[in-house]
C-alpha cells in the first residue's frame, strides 16, 4: 500500500527522513479493524515524530498520521477514526490512561491506504461531512473541543483569547467558541492571518503580544514559550489558561508571582475521549460549523503540506485525500 512514513529521525531537518512509498498492507490483530482511508489530515505531531520526539529509531519505519476518515472494512460503514489507543482493559477517561498512545507512536499511523485500529476506535461519519472535513476532527478539532468545553470552565457570554489563531487547534477553537456563544479574541502575527481569524468567527483580532482592551476569562494556548507571558497577562483574576501544545518552546518563564497572586489556573489538555469525539460531531451537526480546510493535497504531496505547517503557512487544516 502507499504510505507516508518516517525512515529516519532528524531534529534539525525533519523532512529529511520523510519517505512516500510502498509499505506492506497491515495485519489485523484480534479485536481490531482495518479502515480504508479516504482522507487524513496533517498535524504538528507528524513533524515532532520526524524530529524524534516520542519515538525511537528502532521503531522505524513508522507511518505518520493521527487523523483519518474512511470505510471500516469489517462493517462497510463510513467512519471517523479516534486516534487515542488505550491499553487493553483500560476503563475511564481515554486521555488519562498512563499507557495510552496516539496513532504513529506505537502503532502505524493513518497517512496510508489503510490503517488498523481497535474496533472501539471508530465512530460513524455523518453523510453531511465531506471526507476532508471528517479527517480534521480526531486530533485538532477534538483537542479544541476538550479545551473549550471540558477544561476551560467557560460559560456562554464569557470572553476567551485564542493565541496563534491560524493553526489547526487554534482555528478550531475560534469556530467552536463563536458557535458556543463565547466572546472570542484572537492573536496572529500578520494582518492576513488576523483577517482570516475574523472570517473564522473571532470578534476582534490583535497582533501577537498586543495589549488587549479587556481581560479575558480564559486563554486557549497552543504556542507555548513565545506567547506564555502574554497569555498570563491577559487573564482576569481567577482566570484559566488551557494549554495543549508548545510549538515555540516548552520552558517559558513561569511568572509564579502573577499565578498565585491573581489565583490563575493553568490546565493541561491532551486530545479527547471517544465520547467527546461523538459530542463534537453532534455539535457540528447542530451548529452547522465545519472545519476550515486550508488545502487538499494528494498523498504524494505530503512533504509540501508538512513544510507549510513547519513554516506556519496555513489557516486551518491541510488534508491529504487518497
N, C-alpha and C positions, 0 to 999 in steps of 0.2 A: 504494500500500500504506500501511497505518497505520505510524507510526513515532514514537519519542520522540527529539527532536533538539535540539541547541543552535542557536538562531538568533542569539544574541549572547552576549558574554562579560562577566561581572561579578564581579570578585574579592571584592566585599563582599556581594553578594546573588546567589549563583549561580543560584537558582531563577528569577530574573527573566528569564533568557534561555532558559528551558525551554519547548518547544512540543510538544504532542502532536497530530499531524495527519497529513495525507497527504504522501507523498513518492513520486517516480517509482519503479517497480519497477527493481531493479538490473540492469545489463547483466552478462554473464558473460564475463570475459576467457578466452583460451585457457589451459587448464591449471587453471582454477578450476571450482568447482561452486556451485550455489545450494542453500541449505538452507531449507526451510520451517520457521520457528521455532515450536516448541510451548511452550517456556518459556525465559526468560532471567532471570538474577539481576542485582541492582543491586550496585554496588561504590563505594567511596570514589573510585575512578578517575573515575566519572561526574561527581562533584562537582568534582574537580580540573579536568576538561575545561570545565565550565561556568564555572569561575573563570579560565580562560585559561591553565592550566598545561599545557605540552606541545603547545599548539595556537595557531595564529594566526587572526586574524579573516578572512583571505582563504580559509581552508579551510572556512568555514561556508557553508551549514548542514551540520552533522555529526551523523549519527545516533549516539547514545550506545550503550554496552553492549559488554562484552568476552565475556561468557559466553552460551552458547546450547546447547540440545539441541533436535533436530528431525529432520526427514526429508530426507536427501540426495536431491534430485530426480533426479540422474543415475543412482542405483542403486536408489532406493526403500528404502534401509536407514535404520534409526533410528540417529542418531549424536550424539556429543558433539563440539562444536567446540573445537579447540585454537587459542587466540586470539593466539599469538605468530606474527606474519607475518615470515618471513625474506626477505632479498634473494635474487633468483634466483641459483641456483648455489651458495648457501651450504652448506657441509658442516661438521659438528661440532655442538657444544652449541648448541641453538637460542637459548639466552639470552645467548650471548656474541657473537653477530653484531652488529657495530657499527652495522649499518643496519637492525636489526630494529625492528619497531613492534608495538603492540597494536591490535587492532580498535578503532576510534573515534579513532585518532590520525592515520594517513594514509589509512586505508580506513574506509568507513562501517561502523558498529557493528551490534550484534545486537538492539537493542531495536526490532524491526520484524517485520513479517510474514515477511520474507525477509532473509537475509544471504548474501553471496558470499564465499568463502574459497578459497585454493589447495586443490586436490583432496587434497593430502597432509595438510591440516589438519583432517581428520575422523577420529574413531575410533569403533568400534561402541559403541552404548549397550546395556548388558545389560538384558534384559527385566525383571529384578528391581528395577531402579531406576525410580522414578517420574520423570516429566518434570521435576518441580520439583527432585528430588534431583540428577538429572543436570545440571541447569542451574547447580548450585552448584560444579561441580568444577573448571572450567578456569582460574579465577583464584584465589579464596580457598583452596580445598582443595588445588589444585596447588601454590600458594605454600607452604602449610603443610607439604605432603609433602616438598618440596625442602629447606625449612629444617631439618626434623627428620632426614631420612634421607640427605640428600646433604651438607649443610653442617655440621651440629652435631657430628658425631663421637660422638654418644651411643650407649651400649650398654644393652640391657635391664638393669634394676635400678638404673641411674643416675637422678639427680634433675634435673628441668627445671622452671624457673619460666616461666609464661606471663603476660605483662603485659596488662592491659586485656582481660579474658577474654571479654567479650560480643561483640566484633567478629567479622566473618566469618572472618578468618585465625586469630585467637586461639582462637575456639571450635573450629575445625578442628584446631588444634594440640593442644588438650586431648583431644579424642576420639581422634585418631590416636596421640598419645603414650601414653595409657592402654592402648589396644589393643596397642601395641608392647611393653608391659612396662616402661615408664619410671615412676618415681615423679613425680607431677605436682602441683606447687604453682601456684596462680593468684591473681592480684590483681583486684579490682574495686572500683568506687567506692561501691557500695551493697550493703546486706545482701541485697537481692533478687537482684542480679547474682552475688554470691558463692554464694548458694544455687543459682542456675542453673548456675554453673560446677561445683558438686558433682554436679549431675544429668548434666552433660556428661561427667564422668569424673574430675575433679580429686580428689586425695586430701585436700588441705587448701586452704582459701582464706583470704585476708587482705585487709584494706583496702589501697588503693593507698599505697605508701610505707612500709608497716608493717615493723617489724623481724621477720625470719624466724627460725624456730627452728633453722635449719641453712643452711649454704652449699650452693649448687647447682652442678652440673656445667655447666649451660648455661642461657641465658635466651633465650626467643623474644620478640623486641622488635618491636612494630608501632606503638608510640605516639610514640616519639621524645623530644623535649625534656622532657616532663613526667615521664617515668619513667627517663630515661637514667642519672642518678646512682644511683638505687635499683638498677637492673639491674647496674651495675658493682659496687656494694657487696655484692650478693647472691652473686657468683661466688666459687667456690673459687680458690685459686692455680692458674693454668693453665687456668681455665675459659673458655668461649666464649660470646660474645653474638652471636646471629644476628639481623640487623635487615633488615626488608623494607619498612619504611614509617616515616613521621614525621608522623602526623596532627596532633600537637600542636606541631610546630615542628621545624626541621631543624638548629638550631645550638645544641645544649646545651654546657655547659662540658665540655671534653674529659677533664679529670682524668687527664692523661697520667702523672703520678707513680704513680697506682694501676695504670694499664695496664702500664707497664714493670716496676714493682717486683714485681707479682704475676704477670707474664708472661701477662696476659689476651689473648685474641684477639677481635677484632671483625670479623665476617664479613658482608658484604652478600649479599643473596639477592633475586633478582627472578624471579617466575613460575616456570616449569619447562619441561622439554623434552616433546616428544610422547611419548617413551619413558617418562618419569616419569608422564605422564598415564595411559598404559596400565597402568603398575605400580600407580598409585593405585587405578584401577578394580579391578585384580586383588586389591589389599589389601582393598578394601571387600567384595568377594565372599568372600574367605577369612575375614575377621573378623566380618562382619555389621554393621560400623559404617555408619551413614548420616548424611548431613549434617543438622544441625538447621535446619529451616526456621521462621523466626520467624513469617512470614505469607506468604500468597499473594494477590496483587492482580491485577486486570485491567490491561491496558496503559494504559487511560485514567486510572488512579490512580498512575501512576509518580511524579508530583510528591509525593504523600503518602509514598511509600516513600523517596524521596531526602531529604525533610525529616526522616524518622525517623532515617536514617543520620547526617545532619548533627547531630541532637540527641543521638545515642547512645542512641536509644530502641529498642533491639532486642537480641536474643540470637540469634546465628547469622546466617542469611541471609534477605533479602527477595527474593521471586521474583515475576516477572510471568508469568502464563500467558496464552497467546494462543488 
